[in-house]
Amino acid sequence: MKKSVFASLLALATLFPGTVSMVYAQGAQSSQLTIKDPTEYNDYTNAVGQTGAAKTAALETFLTKYPNTVVKNDLLEVLMVAYQNSGDTAKTLATADRLLASDPGNLRALFIEVYTEETQAHAKSSPAEAQPLLDKAAAQAQTGLNAPKPPGMADADYQNLKKATTPFFDGAIAQDDANKKDFTGAIAAFTNELKAYTDPALTQTGPGLNDTYLLGQAYAQQTPPDLLNAAWFLTRAAQFAPAQAKPQIETAAEYFYKKYHGSLDGYPAVQALAKTNLLPPPDYKPTQAPPPPSPADLAAQTVASTPDLKSLSLSDKEFILFNGKKVDCSDQAAQPPASTPPPASPGAAPAPAPAPAKPCVSGDPAGKVWDTMKGTRVEVPGMVISASAESVQLAVTEDNKQSKKADFTINMKTPLKSVPTIGATVTYDATFDSYVADPPMITLIDGEPPAKAKPTPVHHKPAH
C-alpha cells in the first residue's frame, strides 16, 4: 500500500537543487547556493542537464571530481531520485546512505531508508527476523520527526515535506512497537499518524486505511483488550476497505462490538458514525453487556448441555480444553459443615439466613472433550504465525488471529516443499496428539496439506 506514498513523496516538491549562481564579486552576499569556480560550474550544468543513465553517470562523475562541492547534498538528492526513477533500489538506498552521512536530518533520504527497511521487514518469515529492521526504521523515523528545517529551504516547501513524511514516520514507529507487542506505544503512534493526515481522505485509502485497521488490532491485543476502541477502528477500516479485504475486517469489527455490547443491536448506527468520523465521537456510547459466566463455568455448562461432544465446533472444543476445570466434590464433602451463627441478642433483628451454597457438580469437562479428539484426524484452518518445513504454528480462533498468537502446532508428516508465509491462511490435515492449557497449545502430528478432491469420472456413450 505504501508504494503510492513513496512515489508521491518523491514528486512532492521539485528536487532540483536550490538556484546555483556564479558569484565572482568579492564578498558578495547571497542566500543562494553558489559555485564560484567557472570550471566546476560548467561541469555542474552539464551534469544536471543530462537525462536517464547519462545523468546518473554525469552526477557520479561530478561528485567524485568535486567531493566538497557546496551543492553536494542537493546533487545527492537529485541522484537518489534518478536512481529511484530508474528502478535501481540498491543504488537508491546507497545514495540515501551517502546523503544521510552528509545531512543526517534529510527527510527525503530518511523516508527512503525507512520505506526500504519496512519493506524488507515485511518480507521476513518471522517477527523475530523482522524486528532488527523495524527497530532501525523506527529510529530513523524518530530522527525524521525531530529534524529541523534545513538552511536555505523555503518554509512552504519544508511544511509540505513535513506534512507528507510525518504520518509515514509515525506509522513506522507504530509498526515497530506492535511487532514488539508494545501495544500502548503502538496505539499512541498510530493515533499520532492518523491525526497527522491533513486531508481526511488520506485515512480512507492506502497507508492511512491500513494503519486504521492495525490500530484496531492493537486495541484488541492489549491486556486486557480495549473492546470499545477495537470495535470502532475496525469498523472504520471496514467502511473503506477494498472488496477482497472487507469481509474479514467486517467480521472482526462485529466480533469485538458484540463482545463489548452483547449483541449487534445498534451496530448499523455505529457503522454510519465510523464512515464520517476518524476518531470516536462523543455519541459513540454503546452500553456494555453484563459480565459473562466465568470461562470455567461456561466450559462446564457447554459440556453438560451437549449430548454429543463430537458435534462441537473446533473453537468450542479448544475453549473447553483451555478453560475447563476438573472438579472433585468428594473433597468438599469431607469438609466440616459451616458453624451455626450465634443467637441474636434479645430485641435484635434476626440475622439474615446464609445464602444457599452453590451445588457442587463433579466432572472433568476438558478430559471429556479430549477423549473425543485424541487420535482423530481433522482439517485445521488458520492463520500462519510461524512456519518451517517441519512444523507450522497457526492462530485458529478469531481472538488468536487478532492477537497474532498461535494456538495450534501442526507437526508435518513429511517436510513441506513450500513453507507458507507469515499471515497466510492455510488448512492442514493432521491428527490430534496432545494439548497443554498453560500456555495454551494444541499439538497435532502427521500434518499434510488437504488431499485434492478427485475429479468426477466422465462416462462417454459409445458412438453408434
Residue pairs with C-beta under 8 A, 6 or more apart in sequence:
1 206
1 207
1 209
1 210
2 115
2 118
2 119
2 168
2 206
2 207
4 206
5 164
5 168
5 206
5 207
6 111
6 112
6 115
8 164
9 108
9 111
9 164
9 165
9 168
10 81
10 84
10 108
12 160
12 161
12 164
13 157
13 160
13 161
15 77
15 78
15 81
15 108
16 48
16 78
17 33
17 48
17 71
17 74
17 75
17 77
17 78
18 32
18 33
18 71
18 74
18 152
18 153
19 32
19 33
20 32
20 33
20 34
20 35
20 41
20 44
20 71
21 30
21 32
21 33
21 34
21 35
22 34
22 35
22 36
22 38
22 41
23 30
23 34
23 36
24 36
31 152
32 152
33 70
33 71
33 74
33 152
34 70
35 41
35 44
35 69
35 70
35 71
40 66
40 69
43 62
43 65
43 66
44 62
44 69
44 71
44 75
46 58
47 55
47 58
47 59
47 61
47 62
47 75
48 55
48 59
48 75
48 78
50 57
50 58
50 59
52 86
53 86
55 82
56 79
56 82
56 83
56 86
56 91
59 75
59 78
59 79
59 82
60 79
62 69
62 75
63 69
63 72
63 75
63 76
63 79
66 72
69 75
72 102
73 99
73 102
73 103
73 106
76 95
76 98
76 99
76 102
76 103
76 109
77 99
77 106
77 108
77 109
79 95
80 92
80 95
80 96
80 99
80 108
80 109
80 112
81 108
83 91
83 92
83 95
84 92
84 112
89 116
92 112
92 116
93 112
93 113
93 116
96 109
96 110
96 112
96 113
96 116
97 109
97 113
99 106
99 108
99 109
100 106
100 109
100 110
100 113
103 109
103 150
104 143
105 143
105 144
105 146
105 147
105 148
105 150
106 147
106 150
107 144
107 147
107 161
107 162
107 165
108 161
110 140
110 141
110 143
110 144
110 147
110 165
110 169
111 144
111 165
111 168
111 169
113 137
113 140
114 137
114 140
114 141
114 144
114 168
114 169
114 172
115 168
117 133
117 134
117 136
117 137
117 140
118 133
118 134
118 137
118 172
118 175
120 133
121 130
121 131
121 133
121 134
121 137
121 175
121 179
122 130
124 130
124 133
124 422
125 386
125 387
125 419
125 421
125 422
126 386
126 422
127 179
127 422
130 179
131 179
131 180
134 172
134 175
134 176
134 179
135 176
137 172
137 175
137 176
138 172
138 173
138 175
138 176
138 177
140 172
141 168
141 169
141 170
141 172
141 173
142 169
142 173
144 165
144 169
145 166
145 169
145 170
149 155
149 158
150 158
163 196
163 198
166 193
166 196
167 193
167 194
167 196
167 197
167 202
167 207
167 208
168 193
168 207
170 189
170 190
170 192
170 193
170 196
171 189
171 190
171 193
171 207
171 211
173 185
173 189
174 185
174 186
174 188
174 189
174 190
174 193
174 211
174 214
174 215
174 218
175 186
175 214
177 183
177 184
177 185
177 186
177 189
178 186
178 214
178 217
178 218
178 221
181 221
183 218
183 219
183 221
183 222
184 222
186 214
186 215
186 218
187 215
187 218
187 219
187 222
190 211
190 212
190 214
190 215
190 218
191 215
193 208
193 211
194 203
194 208
194 211
194 212
194 215
194 278
194 279
195 279
197 203
197 208
200 278
202 208
203 209
203 212
203 278
204 240
205 240
209 237
209 240
209 241
212 233
212 236
212 237
212 278
213 233
213 234
213 237
213 241
213 249
215 233
216 229
216 230
216 231
216 232
216 233
216 234
216 235
216 236
216 237
216 252
216 253
216 256
217 230
217 234
217 402
219 225
219 226
219 227
219 229
219 230
219 233
220 226
220 227
220 230
220 234
220 252
220 256
220 402
220 403
221 402
221 403
221 404
225 256
227 256
227 257
227 259
227 260
228 260
228 280
228 286
228 288
229 280
230 256
230 402
231 253
231 256
231 257
231 260
231 270
231 286
232 270
232 274
232 280
232 284
234 249
234 252
234 253
234 256
235 253
235 257
235 270
235 271
235 274
236 274
236 275
236 277
236 278
237 249
237 253
238 246
238 249
238 250
238 253
238 271
238 274
239 271
239 274
239 275
240 275
241 249
241 250
251 398
252 398
252 401
252 402
254 264
254 267
255 398
256 402
257 264
257 267
257 270
257 286
258 264
260 286
260 288
260 289
261 267
261 286
261 287
261 288
261 289
262 289
262 290
263 289
266 286
270 284
270 286
273 281
273 283
273 284
277 284
292 298
293 301
295 319
295 323
296 323
296 324
296 325
298 319
298 323
299 319
299 320
299 323
299 324
299 325
299 365
299 366
300 324
300 325
300 327
300 361
300 363
300 365
302 312
302 316
302 319
302 320
302 365
303 309
303 320
303 324
303 363
303 365
303 368
303 369
304 361
304 363
306 312
309 317
309 368
309 369
309 372
310 372
312 320
312 369
314 378
314 380
314 396
315 396
315 397
315 398
317 369
317 372
317 373
318 396
318 397
318 407
318 440
318 442
319 397
320 365
320 366
320 369
321 366
321 369
321 370
321 435
321 437
321 440
321 442
322 366
322 437
322 440
323 366
323 437
324 364
324 365
324 366
324 367
324 369
325 365
325 366
326 363
326 364
326 365
326 366
326 367
327 360
327 361
327 362
327 363
327 364
328 362
329 360
329 361
329 362
330 362
332 360
338 354
341 351
341 354
344 350
344 351
366 437
370 435
373 432
374 432
374 433
374 434
375 431
375 432
376 431
376 432
377 429
377 430
377 431
377 446
378 429
378 430
378 431
378 432
378 444
379 427
379 428
379 429
379 450
380 394
380 396
380 408
380 410
380 427
380 428
380 429
380 430
380 444
381 396
381 425
381 426
381 427
382 394
382 395
382 396
382 401
382 408
382 425
382 426
382 427
383 394
383 395
383 401
383 404
383 423
383 424
383 425
384 392
384 393
384 394
384 420
384 421
384 422
384 423
384 424
384 425
384 426
385 393
385 394
385 395
385 404
385 405
385 406
385 422
386 392
386 393
386 406
386 422
387 393
387 416
387 419
387 420
387 421
387 422
388 419
389 412
389 415
389 416
389 417
389 419
390 411
390 412
390 415
390 416
391 409
391 410
391 411
391 412
392 409
392 410
392 412
392 416
392 420
392 426
392 428
392 447
393 406
393 408
393 409
393 410
394 406
394 407
394 408
394 409
394 410
394 426
394 428
395 401
395 403
395 404
395 405
395 406
395 407
395 408
396 407
396 408
397 407
400 406
400 407
406 441
407 440
407 441
407 442
408 441
408 442
408 443
408 444
409 441
409 442
409 443
409 444
410 428
410 430
410 444
410 447
411 430
411 433
411 443
411 444
411 445
411 446
411 447
412 446
412 447
412 448
413 445
413 446
413 447
413 448
414 448
416 449
420 426
427 449
427 450
428 444
428 447
428 448
428 449
428 450
429 447
429 448
429 449
429 450
429 451
430 444
430 445
430 446
430 447
430 448
431 444
431 445
431 446
432 442
432 444
433 443
433 444
433 445
434 442
434 443
435 441
435 442
435 443
